């Protein structure tokens, strides 16, 4: 199964240099999940780092 993941920043967190901790953590959790479900293949990633899910503004 081909999969894409969507990562977004936590409302409480701000980005300083590079990626936010919430983006790094989300990516790690998803990749660990996919390692235990070998039928899943990561083919794309979308990331709204710096854009909270509390608004409808998206980079995509």
PDBQT receptor file of N, H, CA, C and O in Angstrom, charges set to zero:
ATOM      1  N   UNK A   1       0.837  -1.159   0.000  1.00  0.00    +0.000 N 
ATOM      2  CA  UNK A   1       0.000   0.000   0.000  1.00  0.00    +0.000 C 
ATOM      3  C   UNK A   1       0.898   1.244   0.000  1.00  0.00    +0.000 C 
ATOM      4  O   UNK A   1       1.736   1.410   0.886  1.00  0.00    +0.000 OA
ATOM      5  N   UNK A   2       0.720   2.094  -0.978  1.00  0.00    +0.000 N 
ATOM      6  H   UNK A   2       0.040   1.958  -1.698  1.00  0.00    +0.000 HD
ATOM      7  CA  UNK A   2       1.486   3.338  -1.046  1.00  0.00    +0.000 C 
ATOM      8  C   UNK A   2       0.812   4.388  -0.172  1.00  0.00    +0.000 C 
ATOM      9  O   UNK A   2      -0.407   4.556  -0.213  1.00  0.00    +0.000 OA
ATOM     10  N   UNK A   3       1.624   5.098   0.624  1.00  0.00    +0.000 N 
ATOM     11  H   UNK A   3       2.614   4.961   0.658  1.00  0.00    +0.000 HD
ATOM     12  CA  UNK A   3       1.083   6.057   1.582  1.00  0.00    +0.000 C 
ATOM     13  C   UNK A   3       1.822   7.390   1.499  1.00  0.00    +0.000 C 
ATOM     14  O   UNK A   3       3.006   7.450   1.166  1.00  0.00    +0.000 OA
ATOM     15  N   UNK A   4       1.101   8.436   1.807  1.00  0.00    +0.000 N 
ATOM     16  H   UNK A   4       0.140   8.388   2.078  1.00  0.00    +0.000 HD
ATOM     17  CA  UNK A   4       1.683   9.754   1.990  1.00  0.00    +0.000 C 
ATOM     18  C   UNK A   4       1.355  10.211   3.403  1.00  0.00    +0.000 C 
ATOM     19  O   UNK A   4       0.319   9.839   3.955  1.00  0.00    +0.000 OA
ATOM     20  N   UNK A   5       2.229  11.011   3.987  1.00  0.00    +0.000 N 
ATOM     21  H   UNK A   5       3.070  11.313   3.539  1.00  0.00    +0.000 HD
ATOM     22  CA  UNK A   5       1.978  11.497   5.342  1.00  0.00    +0.000 C 
ATOM     23  C   UNK A   5       1.898  13.024   5.335  1.00  0.00    +0.000 C 
ATOM     24  O   UNK A   5       2.546  13.699   4.535  1.00  0.00    +0.000 OA
ATOM     25  N   UNK A   6       1.085  13.541   6.248  1.00  0.00    +0.000 N 
ATOM     26  H   UNK A   6       0.559  12.993   6.898  1.00  0.00    +0.000 HD
ATOM     27  CA  UNK A   6       0.912  14.981   6.402  1.00  0.00    +0.000 C 
ATOM     28  C   UNK A   6       1.298  15.339   7.827  1.00  0.00    +0.000 C 
ATOM     29  O   UNK A   6       0.703  14.829   8.777  1.00  0.00    +0.000 OA
ATOM     30  N   UNK A   7       2.272  16.195   7.983  1.00  0.00    +0.000 N 
ATOM     31  H   UNK A   7       2.755  16.609   7.211  1.00  0.00    +0.000 HD
ATOM     32  CA  UNK A   7       2.767  16.612   9.292  1.00  0.00    +0.000 C 
ATOM     33  C   UNK A   7       2.461  18.089   9.482  1.00  0.00    +0.000 C 
ATOM     34  O   UNK A   7       2.590  18.882   8.549  1.00  0.00    +0.000 OA
ATOM     35  N   UNK A   8       2.051  18.460  10.702  1.00  0.00    +0.000 N 
ATOM     36  H   UNK A   8       1.946  17.816  11.460  1.00  0.00    +0.000 HD
ATOM     37  CA  UNK A   8       1.793  19.872  10.978  1.00  0.00    +0.000 C 
ATOM     38  C   UNK A   8       2.286  20.208  12.371  1.00  0.00    +0.000 C 
ATOM     39  O   UNK A   8       2.386  19.335  13.233  1.00  0.00    +0.000 OA
ATOM     40  N   UNK A   9       2.589  21.460  12.584  1.00  0.00    +0.000 N 
ATOM     41  H   UNK A   9       2.508  22.169  11.884  1.00  0.00    +0.000 HD
ATOM     42  CA  UNK A   9       3.128  21.930  13.858  1.00  0.00    +0.000 C 
ATOM     43  C   UNK A   9       2.023  21.967  14.909  1.00  0.00    +0.000 C 
ATOM     44  O   UNK A   9       0.854  22.192  14.597  1.00  0.00    +0.000 OA
ATOM     45  N   UNK A  10       2.412  21.743  16.143  1.00  0.00    +0.000 N 
ATOM     46  H   UNK A  10       3.362  21.560  16.397  1.00  0.00    +0.000 HD
ATOM     47  CA  UNK A  10       1.500  21.885  17.271  1.00  0.00    +0.000 C 
ATOM     48  C   UNK A  10       1.184  23.365  17.464  1.00  0.00    +0.000 C 
ATOM     49  O   UNK A  10       2.043  24.211  17.220  1.00  0.00    +0.000 OA
ATOM     50  N   UNK A  11      -0.008  23.685  17.890  1.00  0.00    +0.000 N 
ATOM     51  H   UNK A  11      -0.706  22.997  18.089  1.00  0.00    +0.000 HD
ATOM     52  CA  UNK A  11      -0.419  25.073  18.075  1.00  0.00    +0.000 C 
ATOM     53  C   UNK A  11       0.483  25.780  19.081  1.00  0.00    +0.000 C 
ATOM     54  O   UNK A  11       0.775  26.965  18.919  1.00  0.00    +0.000 OA
ATOM     55  N   UNK A  12       0.929  25.069  20.119  1.00  0.00    +0.000 N 
ATOM     56  H   UNK A  12       0.691  24.106  20.251  1.00  0.00    +0.000 HD
ATOM     57  CA  UNK A  12       1.706  25.692  21.181  1.00  0.00    +0.000 C 
ATOM     58  C   UNK A  12       3.176  25.895  20.832  1.00  0.00    +0.000 C 
ATOM     59  O   UNK A  12       3.880  26.620  21.533  1.00  0.00    +0.000 OA
ATOM     60  N   UNK A  13       3.638  25.279  19.782  1.00  0.00    +0.000 N 
ATOM     61  H   UNK A  13       3.065  24.690  19.212  1.00  0.00    +0.000 HD
ATOM     62  CA  UNK A  13       5.066  25.277  19.495  1.00  0.00    +0.000 C 
ATOM     63  C   UNK A  13       5.432  26.265  18.396  1.00  0.00    +0.000 C 
ATOM     64  O   UNK A  13       4.673  26.463  17.447  1.00  0.00    +0.000 OA
ATOM     65  N   UNK A  14       6.577  26.868  18.531  1.00  0.00    +0.000 N 
ATOM     66  H   UNK A  14       7.193  26.706  19.301  1.00  0.00    +0.000 HD
ATOM     67  CA  UNK A  14       7.096  27.746  17.496  1.00  0.00    +0.000 C 
ATOM     68  C   UNK A  14       8.348  27.121  16.898  1.00  0.00    +0.000 C 
ATOM     69  O   UNK A  14       9.039  26.347  17.561  1.00  0.00    +0.000 OA
ATOM     70  N   UNK A  15       8.636  27.450  15.665  1.00  0.00    +0.000 N 
ATOM     71  H   UNK A  15       8.075  28.079  15.126  1.00  0.00    +0.000 HD
ATOM     72  CA  UNK A  15       9.820  26.936  14.993  1.00  0.00    +0.000 C 
ATOM     73  C   UNK A  15      10.956  27.916  15.204  1.00  0.00    +0.000 C 
ATOM     74  O   UNK A  15      10.806  29.113  14.958  1.00  0.00    +0.000 OA
ATOM     75  N   UNK A  16      12.084  27.414  15.657  1.00  0.00    +0.000 N 
ATOM     76  H   UNK A  16      12.206  26.442  15.857  1.00  0.00    +0.000 HD
ATOM     77  CA  UNK A  16      13.253  28.290  15.797  1.00  0.00    +0.000 C 
ATOM     78  C   UNK A  16      14.161  28.067  14.591  1.00  0.00    +0.000 C 
ATOM     79  O   UNK A  16      14.006  28.748  13.578  1.00  0.00    +0.000 OA
ATOM     80  N   UNK A  17      15.080  27.153  14.676  1.00  0.00    +0.000 N 
ATOM     81  H   UNK A  17      15.205  26.600  15.499  1.00  0.00    +0.000 HD
ATOM     82  CA  UNK A  17      15.946  26.818  13.542  1.00  0.00    +0.000 C 
ATOM     83  C   UNK A  17      15.591  25.429  13.045  1.00  0.00    +0.000 C 
ATOM     84  O   UNK A  17      15.498  24.491  13.837  1.00  0.00    +0.000 OA
ATOM     85  N   UNK A  18      15.393  25.289  11.758  1.00  0.00    +0.000 N 
ATOM     86  H   UNK A  18      15.469  26.051  11.115  1.00  0.00    +0.000 HD
ATOM     87  CA  UNK A  18      15.078  23.978  11.206  1.00  0.00    +0.000 C 
ATOM     88  C   UNK A  18      13.648  23.582  11.508  1.00  0.00    +0.000 C 
ATOM     89  O   UNK A  18      12.758  24.430  11.572  1.00  0.00    +0.000 OA
ATOM     90  N   UNK A  19      13.431  22.287  11.694  1.00  0.00    +0.000 N 
ATOM     91  H   UNK A  19      14.154  21.598  11.642  1.00  0.00    +0.000 HD
ATOM     92  CA  UNK A  19      12.093  21.780  11.939  1.00  0.00    +0.000 C 
ATOM     93  C   UNK A  19      11.728  21.863  13.419  1.00  0.00    +0.000 C 
ATOM     94  O   UNK A  19      12.596  21.828  14.291  1.00  0.00    +0.000 OA
ATOM     95  N   UNK A  20      10.449  21.971  13.681  1.00  0.00    +0.000 N 
ATOM     96  H   UNK A  20       9.743  21.999  12.973  1.00  0.00    +0.000 HD
ATOM     97  CA  UNK A  20       9.961  21.989  15.057  1.00  0.00    +0.000 C 
ATOM     98  C   UNK A  20      10.046  20.588  15.650  1.00  0.00    +0.000 C 
ATOM     99  O   UNK A  20      10.121  19.595  14.926  1.00  0.00    +0.000 OA
ATOM    100  N   UNK A  21      10.033  20.526  16.979  1.00  0.00    +0.000 N 
ATOM    101  H   UNK A  21       9.971  21.333  17.567  1.00  0.00    +0.000 HD
ATOM    102  CA  UNK A  21      10.069  19.228  17.648  1.00  0.00    +0.000 C 
ATOM    103  C   UNK A  21       8.833  18.402  17.344  1.00  0.00    +0.000 C 
ATOM    104  O   UNK A  21       8.929  17.178  17.252  1.00  0.00    +0.000 OA
ATOM    105  N   UNK A  22       7.671  19.031  17.184  1.00  0.00    +0.000 N 
ATOM    106  H   UNK A  22       7.593  20.025  17.259  1.00  0.00    +0.000 HD
ATOM    107  CA  UNK A  22       6.464  18.263  16.907  1.00  0.00    +0.000 C 
ATOM    108  C   UNK A  22       6.538  17.598  15.530  1.00  0.00    +0.000 C 
ATOM    109  O   UNK A  22       6.059  16.477  15.363  1.00  0.00    +0.000 OA
ATOM    110  N   UNK A  23       7.125  18.268  14.553  1.00  0.00    +0.000 N 
ATOM    111  H   UNK A  23       7.514  19.180  14.688  1.00  0.00    +0.000 HD
ATOM    112  CA  UNK A  23       7.282  17.666  13.223  1.00  0.00    +0.000 C 
ATOM    113  C   UNK A  23       8.239  16.477  13.296  1.00  0.00    +0.000 C 
ATOM    114  O   UNK A  23       7.963  15.418  12.734  1.00  0.00    +0.000 OA
ATOM    115  N   UNK A  24       9.347  16.652  13.979  1.00  0.00    +0.000 N 
ATOM    116  H   UNK A  24       9.572  17.513  14.436  1.00  0.00    +0.000 HD
ATOM    117  CA  UNK A  24      10.327  15.576  14.128  1.00  0.00    +0.000 C 
ATOM    118  C   UNK A  24       9.687  14.384  14.831  1.00  0.00    +0.000 C 
ATOM    119  O   UNK A  24       9.869  13.241  14.413  1.00  0.00    +0.000 OA
ATOM    120  N   UNK A  25       8.934  14.653  15.903  1.00  0.00    +0.000 N 
ATOM    121  H   UNK A  25       8.787  15.581  16.243  1.00  0.00    +0.000 HD
ATOM    122  CA  UNK A  25       8.278  13.589  16.650  1.00  0.00    +0.000 C 
ATOM    123  C   UNK A  25       7.216  12.870  15.844  1.00  0.00    +0.000 C 
ATOM    124  O   UNK A  25       7.130  11.643  15.881  1.00  0.00    +0.000 OA
ATOM    125  N   UNK A  26       6.399  13.628  15.111  1.00  0.00    +0.000 N 
ATOM    126  H   UNK A  26       6.469  14.625  15.081  1.00  0.00    +0.000 HD
ATOM    127  CA  UNK A  26       5.360  13.016  14.279  1.00  0.00    +0.000 C 
ATOM    128  C   UNK A  26       5.973  12.095  13.230  1.00  0.00    +0.000 C 
ATOM    129  O   UNK A  26       5.502  10.977  13.024  1.00  0.00    +0.000 OA
ATOM    130  N   UNK A  27       7.025  12.570  12.568  1.00  0.00    +0.000 N 
ATOM    131  H   UNK A  27       7.408  13.478  12.735  1.00  0.00    +0.000 HD
ATOM    132  CA  UNK A  27       7.688  11.769  11.539  1.00  0.00    +0.000 C 
ATOM    133  C   UNK A  27       8.238  10.474  12.142  1.00  0.00    +0.000 C 
ATOM    134  O   UNK A  27       8.097   9.407  11.545  1.00  0.00    +0.000 OA
ATOM    135  N   UNK A  28       8.861  10.561  13.318  1.00  0.00    +0.000 N 
ATOM    136  H   UNK A  28       8.975  11.428  13.804  1.00  0.00    +0.000 HD
ATOM    137  CA  UNK A  28       9.439   9.398  13.963  1.00  0.00    +0.000 C 
ATOM    138  C   UNK A  28       8.354   8.369  14.317  1.00  0.00    +0.000 C 
ATOM    139  O   UNK A  28       8.527   7.175  14.072  1.00  0.00    +0.000 OA
ATOM    140  N   UNK A  29       7.241   8.834  14.890  1.00  0.00    +0.000 N 
ATOM    141  H   UNK A  29       7.101   9.803  15.089  1.00  0.00    +0.000 HD
ATOM    142  CA  UNK A  29       6.156   7.929  15.269  1.00  0.00    +0.000 C 
ATOM    143  C   UNK A  29       5.560   7.236  14.051  1.00  0.00    +0.000 C 
ATOM    144  O   UNK A  29       5.314   6.031  14.081  1.00  0.00    +0.000 OA
ATOM    145  N   UNK A  30       5.330   7.982  12.991  1.00  0.00    +0.000 N 
ATOM    146  H   UNK A  30       5.530   8.961  12.967  1.00  0.00    +0.000 HD
ATOM    147  CA  UNK A  30       4.745   7.404  11.776  1.00  0.00    +0.000 C 
ATOM    148  C   UNK A  30       5.695   6.387  11.155  1.00  0.00    +0.000 C 
ATOM    149  O   UNK A  30       5.265   5.307  10.752  1.00  0.00    +0.000 OA
ATOM    150  N   UNK A  31       6.978   6.718  11.073  1.00  0.00    +0.000 N 
ATOM    151  H   UNK A  31       7.328   7.596  11.401  1.00  0.00    +0.000 HD
ATOM    152  CA  UNK A  31       7.936   5.782  10.474  1.00  0.00    +0.000 C 
ATOM    153  C   UNK A  31       8.081   4.518  11.315  1.00  0.00    +0.000 C 
ATOM    154  O   UNK A  31       8.242   3.431  10.761  1.00  0.00    +0.000 OA
ATOM    155  N   UNK A  32       8.025   4.639  12.645  1.00  0.00    +0.000 N 
ATOM    156  H   UNK A  32       7.894   5.522  13.095  1.00  0.00    +0.000 HD
ATOM    157  CA  UNK A  32       8.063   3.450  13.506  1.00  0.00    +0.000 C 
ATOM    158  C   UNK A  32       6.828   2.586  13.271  1.00  0.00    +0.000 C 
ATOM    159  O   UNK A  32       6.927   1.360  13.222  1.00  0.00    +0.000 OA
ATOM    160  N   UNK A  33       5.680   3.213  13.128  1.00  0.00    +0.000 N 
ATOM    161  H   UNK A  33       5.600   4.209  13.167  1.00  0.00    +0.000 HD
ATOM    162  CA  UNK A  33       4.447   2.475  12.843  1.00  0.00    +0.000 C 
ATOM    163  C   UNK A  33       4.570   1.730  11.522  1.00  0.00    +0.000 C 
ATOM    164  O   UNK A  33       4.202   0.560  11.422  1.00  0.00    +0.000 OA
ATOM    165  N   UNK A  34       5.092   2.419  10.508  1.00  0.00    +0.000 N 
ATOM    166  H   UNK A  34       5.391   3.369  10.590  1.00  0.00    +0.000 HD
ATOM    167  CA  UNK A  34       5.204   1.809   9.188  1.00  0.00    +0.000 C 
ATOM    168  C   UNK A  34       6.219   0.670   9.167  1.00  0.00    +0.000 C 
ATOM    169  O   UNK A  34       6.087  -0.251   8.361  1.00  0.00    +0.000 OA
ATOM    170  N   UNK A  35       7.223   0.713  10.031  1.00  0.00    +0.000 N 
ATOM    171  H   UNK A  35       7.330   1.461  10.686  1.00  0.00    +0.000 HD
ATOM    172  CA  UNK A  35       8.187  -0.382  10.115  1.00  0.00    +0.000 C 
ATOM    173  C   UNK A  35       7.530  -1.671  10.600  1.00  0.00    +0.000 C 
ATOM    174  O   UNK A  35       7.968  -2.761  10.233  1.00  0.00    +0.000 OA
ATOM    175  N   UNK A  36       6.492  -1.557  11.415  1.00  0.00    +0.000 N 
ATOM    176  H   UNK A  36       6.136  -0.671  11.712  1.00  0.00    +0.000 HD
ATOM    177  CA  UNK A  36       5.792  -2.749  11.909  1.00  0.00    +0.000 C 
ATOM    178  C   UNK A  36       4.678  -3.192  10.962  1.00  0.00    +0.000 C 
ATOM    179  O   UNK A  36       4.098  -4.262  11.141  1.00  0.00    +0.000 OA
ATOM    180  N   UNK A  37       4.383  -2.380   9.966  1.00  0.00    +0.000 N 
ATOM    181  H   UNK A  37       4.854  -1.510   9.820  1.00  0.00    +0.000 HD
ATOM    182  CA  UNK A  37       3.366  -2.693   8.965  1.00  0.00    +0.000 C 
ATOM    183  C   UNK A  37       4.044  -2.654   7.593  1.00  0.00    +0.000 C 
ATOM    184  O   UNK A  37       3.927  -1.681   6.847  1.00  0.00    +0.000 OA
ATOM    185  N   UNK A  38       4.739  -3.718   7.293  1.00  0.00    +0.000 N 
ATOM    186  H   UNK A  38       4.833  -4.508   7.899  1.00  0.00    +0.000 HD
ATOM    187  CA  UNK A  38       5.601  -3.773   6.099  1.00  0.00    +0.000 C 
ATOM    188  C   UNK A  38       4.838  -3.592   4.789  1.00  0.00    +0.000 C 
ATOM    189  O   UNK A  38       5.442  -3.297   3.757  1.00  0.00    +0.000 OA
ATOM    190  N   UNK A  39       3.510  -3.767   4.820  1.00  0.00    +0.000 N 
ATOM    191  H   UNK A  39       3.020  -4.006   5.658  1.00  0.00    +0.000 HD
ATOM    192  CA  UNK A  39       2.749  -3.605   3.578  1.00  0.00    +0.000 C 
ATOM    193  C   UNK A  39       2.604  -2.137   3.186  1.00  0.00    +0.000 C 
ATOM    194  O   UNK A  39       2.120  -1.832   2.095  1.00  0.00    +0.000 OA
ATOM    195  N   UNK A  40       3.018  -1.230   4.062  1.00  0.00    +0.000 N 
ATOM    196  H   UNK A  40       3.410  -1.478   4.948  1.00  0.00    +0.000 HD
ATOM    197  CA  UNK A  40       2.914   0.205   3.792  1.00  0.00    +0.000 C 
ATOM    198  C   UNK A  40       4.238   0.741   3.250  1.00  0.00    +0.000 C 
ATOM    199  O   UNK A  40       5.311   0.441   3.773  1.00  0.00    +0.000 OA
ATOM    200  N   UNK A  41       4.135   1.537   2.196  1.00  0.00    +0.000 N 
ATOM    201  H   UNK A  41       3.263   1.781   1.771  1.00  0.00    +0.000 HD
ATOM    202  CA  UNK A  41       5.315   2.159   1.592  1.00  0.00    +0.000 C 
ATOM    203  C   UNK A  41       5.124   3.673   1.562  1.00  0.00    +0.000 C 
ATOM    204  O   UNK A  41       4.162   4.177   0.982  1.00  0.00    +0.000 OA
ATOM    205  N   UNK A  42       6.042   4.382   2.189  1.00  0.00    +0.000 N 
ATOM    206  H   UNK A  42       6.823   3.973   2.660  1.00  0.00    +0.000 HD
ATOM    207  CA  UNK A  42       5.977   5.845   2.203  1.00  0.00    +0.000 C 
ATOM    208  C   UNK A  42       6.456   6.380   0.857  1.00  0.00    +0.000 C 
ATOM    209  O   UNK A  42       7.598   6.152   0.459  1.00  0.00    +0.000 OA
ATOM    210  N   UNK A  43       5.571   7.095   0.159  1.00  0.00    +0.000 N 
ATOM    211  H   UNK A  43       4.643   7.281   0.483  1.00  0.00    +0.000 HD
ATOM    212  CA  UNK A  43       5.928   7.617  -1.156  1.00  0.00    +0.000 C 
ATOM    213  C   UNK A  43       5.958   9.142  -1.211  1.00  0.00    +0.000 C 
ATOM    214  O   UNK A  43       6.522   9.722  -2.138  1.00  0.00    +0.000 OA
ATOM    215  N   UNK A  44       5.338   9.804  -0.198  1.00  0.00    +0.000 N 
ATOM    216  H   UNK A  44       4.879   9.333   0.556  1.00  0.00    +0.000 HD
ATOM    217  CA  UNK A  44       5.345  11.261  -0.217  1.00  0.00    +0.000 C 
ATOM    218  C   UNK A  44       5.102  11.798   1.187  1.00  0.00    +0.000 C 
ATOM    219  O   UNK A  44       4.510  11.129   2.034  1.00  0.00    +0.000 OA
ATOM    220  N   UNK A  45       5.572  13.019   1.413  1.00  0.00    +0.000 N 
ATOM    221  H   UNK A  45       6.053  13.563   0.725  1.00  0.00    +0.000 HD
ATOM    222  CA  UNK A  45       5.386  13.686   2.699  1.00  0.00    +0.000 C 
ATOM    223  C   UNK A  45       5.050  15.140   2.458  1.00  0.00    +0.000 C 
ATOM    224  O   UNK A  45       5.689  15.816   1.652  1.00  0.00    +0.000 OA
ATOM    225  N   UNK A  46       4.033  15.619   3.173  1.00  0.00    +0.000 N 
ATOM    226  H   UNK A  46       3.514  15.070   3.828  1.00  0.00    +0.000 HD
ATOM    227  CA  UNK A  46       3.672  17.024   3.159  1.00  0.00    +0.000 C 
ATOM    228  C   UNK A  46       3.869  17.561   4.571  1.00  0.00    +0.000 C 
ATOM    229  O   UNK A  46       3.540  16.885   5.546  1.00  0.00    +0.000 OA
ATOM    230  N   UNK A  47       4.395  18.751   4.681  1.00  0.00    +0.000 N 
ATOM    231  H   UNK A  47       4.662  19.300   3.889  1.00  0.00    +0.000 HD
ATOM    232  CA  UNK A  47       4.741  19.283   5.987  1.00  0.00    +0.000 C 
ATOM    233  C   UNK A  47       4.353  20.760   6.080  1.00  0.00    +0.000 C 
ATOM    234  O   UNK A  47       4.792  21.577   5.271  1.00  0.00    +0.000 OA
ATOM    235  N   UNK A  48       3.527  21.093   7.073  1.00  0.00    +0.000 N 
ATOM    236  H   UNK A  48       3.171  20.429   7.731  1.00  0.00    +0.000 HD
ATOM    237  CA  UNK A  48       3.174  22.483   7.376  1.00  0.00    +0.000 C 
ATOM    238  C   UNK A  48       3.919  22.900   8.632  1.00  0.00    +0.000 C 
ATOM    239  O   UNK A  48       3.294  23.142   9.664  1.00  0.00    +0.000 OA
ATOM    240  N   UNK A  49       5.216  22.987   8.567  1.00  0.00    +0.000 N 
ATOM    241  H   UNK A  49       5.723  22.790   7.728  1.00  0.00    +0.000 HD
ATOM    242  CA  UNK A  49       6.007  23.392   9.724  1.00  0.00    +0.000 C 
ATOM    243  C   UNK A  49       5.922  24.909   9.832  1.00  0.00    +0.000 C 
ATOM    244  O   UNK A  49       6.336  25.629   8.924  1.00  0.00    +0.000 OA
ATOM    245  N   UNK A  50       5.389  25.379  10.932  1.00  0.00    +0.000 N 
ATOM    246  H   UNK A  50       5.052  24.794  11.669  1.00  0.00    +0.000 HD
ATOM    247  CA  UNK A  50       5.190  26.812  11.105  1.00  0.00    +0.000 C 
ATOM    248  C   UNK A  50       3.754  27.229  10.900  1.00  0.00    +0.000 C 
ATOM    249  O   UNK A  50       3.412  28.396  11.093  1.00  0.00    +0.000 OA
ATOM    250  N   UNK A  51       2.890  26.273  10.503  1.00  0.00    +0.000 N 
ATOM    251  H   UNK A  51       3.167  25.325  10.346  1.00  0.00    +0.000 HD
ATOM    252  CA  UNK A  51       1.480  26.548  10.300  1.00  0.00    +0.000 C 
ATOM    253  C   UNK A  51       0.673  25.630  11.197  1.00  0.00    +0.000 C 
ATOM    254  O   UNK A  51       0.629  24.421  10.967  1.00  0.00    +0.000 OA
ATOM    255  N   UNK A  52       0.044  26.176  12.200  1.00  0.00    +0.000 N 
ATOM    256  H   UNK A  52       0.080  27.158  12.386  1.00  0.00    +0.000 HD
ATOM    257  CA  UNK A  52      -0.732  25.393  13.153  1.00  0.00    +0.000 C 
ATOM    258  C   UNK A  52      -1.992  24.824  12.506  1.00  0.00    +0.000 C 
ATOM    259  O   UNK A  52      -2.530  25.395  11.557  1.00  0.00    +0.000 OA
ATOM    260  N   UNK A  53      -2.444  23.708  13.027  1.00  0.00    +0.000 N 
ATOM    261  H   UNK A  53      -2.007  23.245  13.798  1.00  0.00    +0.000 HD
ATOM    262  CA  UNK A  53      -3.706  23.124  12.585  1.00  0.00    +0.000 C 
ATOM    263  C   UNK A  53      -4.908  23.895  13.090  1.00  0.00    +0.000 C 
ATOM    264  O   UNK A  53      -6.044  23.577  12.738  1.00  0.00    +0.000 OA
ATOM    265  N   UNK A  54      -4.669  24.915  13.918  1.00  0.00    +0.000 N 
ATOM    266  H   UNK A  54      -3.746  25.173  14.204  1.00  0.00    +0.000 HD
ATOM    267  CA  UNK A  54      -5.771  25.722  14.455  1.00  0.00    +0.000 C 
ATOM    268  C   UNK A  54      -6.318  26.687  13.416  1.00  0.00    +0.000 C 
ATOM    269  O   UNK A  54      -7.367  27.293  13.635  1.00  0.00    +0.000 OA
ATOM    270  N   UNK A  55      -5.625  26.845  12.279  1.00  0.00    +0.000 N 
ATOM    271  H   UNK A  55      -4.773  26.353  12.101  1.00  0.00    +0.000 HD
ATOM    272  CA  UNK A  55      -6.116  27.713  11.213  1.00  0.00    +0.000 C 
ATOM    273  C   UNK A  55      -6.320  26.900   9.951  1.00  0.00    +0.000 C 
ATOM    274  O   UNK A  55      -5.899  25.745   9.885  1.00  0.00    +0.000 OA
ATOM    275  N   UNK A  56      -6.957  27.481   8.951  1.00  0.00    +0.000 N 
ATOM    276  H   UNK A  56      -7.299  28.420   9.004  1.00  0.00    +0.000 HD
ATOM    277  CA  UNK A  56      -7.157  26.795   7.688  1.00  0.00    +0.000 C 
ATOM    278  C   UNK A  56      -6.115  27.172   6.653  1.00  0.00    +0.000 C 
ATOM    279  O   UNK A  56      -6.193  26.723   5.509  1.00  0.00    +0.000 OA
ATOM    280  N   UNK A  57      -5.137  27.992   7.031  1.00  0.00    +0.000 N 
ATOM    281  H   UNK A  57      -5.074  28.357   7.959  1.00  0.00    +0.000 HD
ATOM    282  CA  UNK A  57      -4.068  28.379   6.112  1.00  0.00    +0.000 C 
ATOM    283  C   UNK A  57      -3.123  27.193   5.933  1.00  0.00    +0.000 C 
ATOM    284  O   UNK A  57      -2.603  26.669   6.918  1.00  0.00    +0.000 OA
ATOM    285  N   UNK A  58      -2.898  26.773   4.728  1.00  0.00    +0.000 N 
ATOM    286  H   UNK A  58      -3.321  27.199   3.927  1.00  0.00    +0.000 HD
ATOM    287  CA  UNK A  58      -2.037  25.637   4.435  1.00  0.00    +0.000 C 
ATOM    288  C   UNK A  58      -1.042  25.999   3.342  1.00  0.00    +0.000 C 
ATOM    289  O   UNK A  58      -1.323  26.833   2.481  1.00  0.00    +0.000 OA
ATOM    290  N   UNK A  59       0.130  25.359   3.387  1.00  0.00    +0.000 N 
ATOM    291  H   UNK A  59       0.359  24.682   4.086  1.00  0.00    +0.000 HD
ATOM    292  CA  UNK A  59       1.179  25.576   2.406  1.00  0.00    +0.000 C 
ATOM    293  C   UNK A  59       0.946  24.735   1.165  1.00  0.00    +0.000 C 
ATOM    294  O   UNK A  59       1.343  25.124   0.066  1.00  0.00    +0.000 OA
ATOM    295  N   UNK A  60       0.313  23.598   1.327  1.00  0.00    +0.000 N 
ATOM    296  H   UNK A  60      -0.010  23.282   2.219  1.00  0.00    +0.000 HD
ATOM    297  CA  UNK A  60       0.164  22.603   0.251  1.00  0.00    +0.000 C 
ATOM    298  C   UNK A  60      -0.536  23.181  -0.940  1.00  0.00    +0.000 C 
ATOM    299  O   UNK A  60      -0.743  22.483  -1.933  1.00  0.00    +0.000 OA
TER     300      UNK A  60
